[in-house]
Amino acid sequence: MSDKDFHDFSVLVYDRCGINLTPIKKTMLSMRLVKRMRYLDITSFRQYFDYVCSPRGQAEELIHMIDVVTTNKTDFFREPRHFEFLTKEALPILLKSRRQAALGRLYVWSAGCSSGEEPYTLAMVLDDYLSKNSGIDFSILATDISSRVLATAQRAIYPEDTVDPIPTVLKRRYLMRGKGNQVGFCRVVPELRHHIGFQRLNLIEGDAFDLKTPMDIIFCRNVVIYFDRPTQIKLFAKFYAQLVPGGYMFIGHSETLNGINDRFVPVSISVYRKPG
């Protein structure tokens, strides 16, 4: 990959999904694109770039290029302090306001859900807590820019070694062990899966999210570290508008909203609340 090829791909990736590819990512980018090039029997990066930018490539190939470029790393119960805060602090406050307003459902968004471990973790935590503390139901929207990982998330099938972080009591309640040729895998029970709707969504497109439902809780963790500051500022303005007054915003432990959005009120480590 020449420097010009890398520059042109970097601009394309930034324009389409907001990811800022620095020069040290050149080798990574070339290795990932080669897989698609081999599949398409394309022999040069310039030929592949021209194809992606063509009308046919925009319609048929761009989504696959984004799939191979984006990084998707997640685990069940990743950054567990967030789920402790959710049950001990956020949910009691939200449920109190729900009862006062006679509203019967919580709306939660896992933005950048990757292969599904985060929304299924949220579903386990919410179902376990709400079944003991209220009659309020919940819905989770799980979105990602990658159609490939969304397909994995919708299948809800995971190797047994990846579910180790899930507490034993929740494993017994919410996971089914595979049999026959599915030995060594687990699947999330359908009673939990029906709470989650999956949707492909590019977070940086448009001045507002095309979501009709205001959210009580938004998880967008370890996603915005790939965006530059102007993109982060625009994105969190959109998140702020999507949250209900009093709603909670969870970001990754290595991330901060300092200098990005001062309208959110910090309430815990990497947890913010919209005043209201």
Protein Blocks (a to p, Z undefined) as FASTA:
>chain_A
ZZklmmmmmmmmmmmnopacdfklmmmmmmmmmmmmmmnopabfklmmmmmmpmklmmmm
mmmmmmmmpccdddehiakllmmmmmmmmmmmmmmmmmmnopabdcdddehklnolmmmm
mmmmmmmmmmmmoccdcddddddfblklmmmmmnopacfklmmmpcfklmmmmpccdehj
lgoiacddfklmmmpccddddfkgojbdcdfbdcfbdcdehklmmpcfklmmmmmmmmmm
mpcghiacdddfkbcfehkamkbccfbehiacdeZZ
